[in-house]
């Protein structure tokens, strides 16, 4: 069956849509997965890669204007560019475990070529209207970028119920879960902090917001495609 191609007009509609939507605190974040459903099988791989980078530039702009002024310094266009992943690495490396701790950082800059962060520390003197939802609402757009970033998809092997399955996946992040006090076996969403997960590309493209991430207990191997 001949593959349906994406027209330039359709691409322009997508570009203008996500540039408007990214960073807005409304229902429009749901459009990210719908764009994957509509465009993934119509775009050529080079256009997917272009779009992935463009989405991440928009995400970078939003991180740059948050209270910690997050930025990435690259020497070449071919340098790795994933602002959300770099931000999550910063939280892990410096053991940032709360909102109050995060807003004590300022002018955070990551040097891709030396794998180094520089920053200033501050004592906040004015009320910040930043919240963790500012990060949460960027994650659906990173999912869309990661879906289109086909050269960085991974082959993930899972084993469950005596079965072994290999799935093409992209990396994502979800808010951490923490145990509920006095209720053994029950968990709630943490007030701060995210953990990496793997999302099956096919399921994401087919189901959109209805997709699930893989249970980490079942993942046995992650390989380059």
Backbone torsions as a table, in degrees:
resi	resn	phi	psi	omega
1	UNK	NA	134.1	-177.9
2	UNK	-70.2	133.6	-178.8
3	UNK	-72.7	131.5	177.1
4	UNK	-73.1	129.0	-178.3
5	UNK	-94.6	154.8	179.2
6	UNK	-90.0	129.5	178.1
7	UNK	-77.5	159.1	176.6
8	UNK	-60.2	-36.0	178.9
9	UNK	-62.9	-42.8	177.9
10	UNK	-62.9	-42.1	178.0
11	UNK	-61.0	-42.6	-179.6
12	UNK	-63.3	-37.3	176.1
13	UNK	-62.4	-41.0	179.4
14	UNK	-64.9	-47.8	-178.9
15	UNK	-56.9	-50.8	-176.9
16	UNK	-65.6	-32.5	-179.0
17	UNK	-67.8	-52.6	-175.2
18	UNK	-71.7	-28.5	177.2
19	UNK	-66.7	-31.0	175.2
20	UNK	-76.3	-39.3	-170.2
21	UNK	-80.1	-36.2	-172.2
22	UNK	-61.4	125.3	179.2
23	UNK	93.0	-5.1	178.9
24	UNK	-86.8	138.7	-174.8
25	UNK	-91.4	61.4	-178.5
26	UNK	-140.5	-176.4	-179.9
27	UNK	-63.8	-10.6	-173.3
28	UNK	-65.7	-12.9	175.7
29	UNK	-60.8	-25.1	179.6
30	UNK	-67.2	-17.8	179.9
31	UNK	-69.3	-21.5	-178.0
32	UNK	-57.6	-51.9	-178.5
33	UNK	-70.1	-29.6	177.3
34	UNK	-67.9	-33.6	176.5
35	UNK	-65.2	-38.7	177.0
36	UNK	-61.8	-43.6	-179.9
37	UNK	-61.5	-38.9	-175.6
38	UNK	-80.6	-38.4	-168.0
39	UNK	-103.8	-23.0	-169.4
40	UNK	-57.2	-44.8	-176.3
41	UNK	-87.2	1.2	179.5
42	UNK	-106.9	-22.7	-178.5
43	UNK	-88.0	142.0	170.5
44	UNK	-71.8	158.1	-174.8
45	UNK	-58.5	-37.3	-179.3
46	UNK	-67.2	-32.1	177.2
47	UNK	-74.6	-33.7	174.7
48	UNK	-62.0	-46.4	-178.7
49	UNK	-63.2	-41.9	177.2
50	UNK	-58.8	-45.4	-177.7
51	UNK	-66.9	-39.5	178.1
52	UNK	-57.7	-46.7	179.6
53	UNK	-64.4	-41.2	-178.6
54	UNK	-64.3	-41.9	177.4
55	UNK	-61.8	-42.9	-178.9
56	UNK	-67.5	-29.5	173.8
57	UNK	-65.3	-38.8	176.8
58	UNK	-65.8	-41.6	177.1
59	UNK	-61.5	-41.6	178.9
60	UNK	-60.0	-41.8	178.7
61	UNK	-59.5	-38.7	-180.0
62	UNK	-70.3	-40.7	178.1
63	UNK	-65.5	-34.4	-177.8
64	UNK	-63.8	-29.7	-176.3
65	UNK	-101.2	10.6	171.0
66	UNK	-81.5	167.0	-171.5
67	UNK	-56.5	-25.2	-178.4
68	UNK	-92.4	1.6	173.4
69	UNK	48.9	60.2	-175.1
70	UNK	-76.7	136.1	-179.7
71	UNK	-148.9	156.0	177.9
72	UNK	-121.7	128.8	177.5
73	UNK	-101.7	120.0	178.5
74	UNK	-121.6	148.0	176.2
75	UNK	-91.6	-34.5	-174.5
76	UNK	-132.1	152.3	177.6
77	UNK	-63.6	-21.9	-179.4
78	UNK	-82.5	-8.0	177.5
79	UNK	-64.2	148.5	179.3
80	UNK	-56.1	141.9	-175.9
81	UNK	-145.3	93.3	177.3
82	UNK	-142.0	87.9	-174.1
83	UNK	-55.7	-40.3	-179.1
84	UNK	-65.4	-43.9	179.3
85	UNK	-62.6	-41.9	178.8
86	UNK	-63.9	-41.4	177.7
87	UNK	-61.2	-44.7	179.2
88	UNK	-64.6	-38.1	177.0
89	UNK	-63.6	-37.6	177.2
90	UNK	-61.4	-47.0	179.1
91	UNK	-57.8	-42.6	-179.4
92	UNK	-68.9	-45.7	-174.5
93	UNK	-63.9	-37.9	-177.0
94	UNK	-104.0	12.2	174.7
95	UNK	51.3	48.0	176.2
96	UNK	-81.5	111.2	-170.5
97	UNK	-119.6	10.0	178.5
98	UNK	-155.0	160.0	176.0
99	UNK	-60.7	-45.0	-178.1
100	UNK	-61.5	-34.4	177.9
101	UNK	-71.0	-41.4	-176.7
102	UNK	-61.0	-41.5	-174.8
103	UNK	-77.3	3.0	171.4
104	UNK	-86.7	-5.6	177.9
105	UNK	-96.1	145.0	179.4
106	UNK	-144.1	149.8	178.4
107	UNK	51.2	51.2	178.5
108	UNK	-76.3	123.1	-178.5
109	UNK	-130.3	132.7	178.8
110	UNK	-109.6	126.8	176.3
111	UNK	-95.2	107.6	-176.2
112	UNK	-59.7	-42.6	-172.8
113	UNK	-71.4	-26.2	179.3
114	UNK	-110.0	-0.3	-179.0
115	UNK	51.6	51.0	-178.2
116	UNK	-131.6	144.4	173.6
117	UNK	-106.6	141.8	168.1
118	UNK	-123.9	152.0	-178.6
119	UNK	-167.3	168.0	171.2
120	UNK	-112.6	154.3	173.3
121	UNK	-107.8	145.1	-176.6
122	UNK	-144.0	162.9	170.6
123	UNK	-108.5	111.3	-177.3
124	UNK	-57.7	131.7	-178.7
125	UNK	-112.9	-11.3	176.9
126	UNK	-127.9	157.7	-179.1
127	UNK	-68.0	132.3	176.8
128	UNK	-100.2	137.0	178.1
129	UNK	-95.9	8.6	173.3
130	UNK	-70.7	145.1	173.0
131	UNK	-144.6	170.4	-179.3
132	UNK	-63.5	-20.8	177.6
133	UNK	-64.6	-24.1	176.4
134	UNK	-62.7	-32.6	176.1
135	UNK	-81.1	-46.3	-179.1
136	UNK	-53.6	-38.4	-174.7
137	UNK	-79.7	-6.7	172.1
138	UNK	-89.3	-20.9	-174.2
139	UNK	-64.0	-39.3	176.2
140	UNK	-59.6	-32.2	179.7
141	UNK	-76.3	-33.2	172.7
142	UNK	-66.6	-36.0	175.4
143	UNK	-58.8	-43.7	179.1
144	UNK	-63.8	-44.0	178.5
145	UNK	-61.8	-44.2	-178.8
146	UNK	-65.5	-35.4	176.6
147	UNK	-62.8	-43.4	-179.9
148	UNK	-76.1	-19.5	-178.2
149	UNK	-81.2	68.0	-169.3
150	UNK	-63.5	-28.7	-177.9
151	UNK	-69.5	-16.2	179.4
152	UNK	-108.5	11.1	172.3
153	UNK	-64.4	152.2	179.6
154	UNK	-121.5	153.6	173.2
155	UNK	-95.9	115.1	-175.6
156	UNK	-108.8	126.5	177.2
157	UNK	-97.3	129.1	176.7
158	UNK	-122.6	148.8	176.7
159	UNK	-129.4	127.5	179.6
160	UNK	-158.4	145.2	178.3
161	UNK	50.0	36.7	178.8
162	UNK	76.8	6.4	-179.1
163	UNK	-109.6	151.3	174.6
164	UNK	-121.2	133.6	-177.2
165	UNK	-139.6	141.6	175.5
166	UNK	-110.6	130.6	-176.0
167	UNK	-130.8	137.6	172.5
168	UNK	-77.9	124.4	-171.1
169	UNK	-135.6	163.0	167.7
170	UNK	-124.7	157.6	-177.9
171	UNK	-85.4	139.9	176.7
172	UNK	-140.5	-175.6	178.1
173	UNK	-138.2	144.9	175.1
174	UNK	-132.4	157.7	177.9
175	UNK	-63.4	139.7	-179.4
176	UNK	-64.2	154.5	173.2
177	UNK	-108.9	142.6	179.7
178	UNK	-129.7	150.2	-179.5
179	UNK	-62.9	145.7	174.4
180	UNK	-86.6	126.4	-179.6
181	UNK	-60.7	140.2	177.2
182	UNK	67.2	10.3	176.4
183	UNK	-135.2	78.8	-177.4
184	UNK	-55.6	134.9	178.7
185	UNK	87.5	-3.4	179.3
186	UNK	-110.1	145.7	-177.4
187	UNK	-131.1	157.6	174.6
188	UNK	-132.1	164.5	177.5
189	UNK	-73.3	130.5	-179.8
190	UNK	-67.1	151.5	178.5
191	UNK	-71.7	-21.7	-179.3
192	UNK	-153.5	146.2	175.8
193	UNK	108.6	142.1	-178.5
194	UNK	-131.2	156.2	178.2
195	UNK	-130.6	148.8	-178.4
196	UNK	-75.6	146.1	176.6
197	UNK	-141.1	166.8	176.1
198	UNK	-110.9	135.8	179.9
199	UNK	-118.3	130.0	178.5
200	UNK	-71.8	125.4	-177.0
201	UNK	-59.8	-48.9	-176.7
202	UNK	-59.3	-43.5	-178.8
203	UNK	-66.8	-40.1	179.7
204	UNK	-62.6	-44.5	-178.6
205	UNK	-67.5	-36.0	-177.9
206	UNK	-79.1	-39.7	-169.1
207	UNK	-105.5	-13.7	-179.9
208	UNK	60.3	-128.8	-178.5
209	UNK	-62.6	-14.6	179.8
210	UNK	-84.0	3.0	-177.0
211	UNK	-70.7	159.9	176.1
212	UNK	-120.3	155.4	172.0
213	UNK	-96.4	159.2	-175.7
214	UNK	-73.0	141.3	174.1
215	UNK	-69.1	119.8	-175.9
216	UNK	-60.7	-24.7	179.3
217	UNK	-66.3	-22.7	-177.5
218	UNK	-92.6	-14.9	-176.3
219	UNK	-76.4	123.3	-178.8
220	UNK	-112.3	-20.5	-178.3
221	UNK	-158.5	141.7	175.1
222	UNK	-127.8	122.5	-175.3
223	UNK	-130.0	155.9	171.4
224	UNK	-65.7	152.0	179.2
225	UNK	-73.3	NA	NA
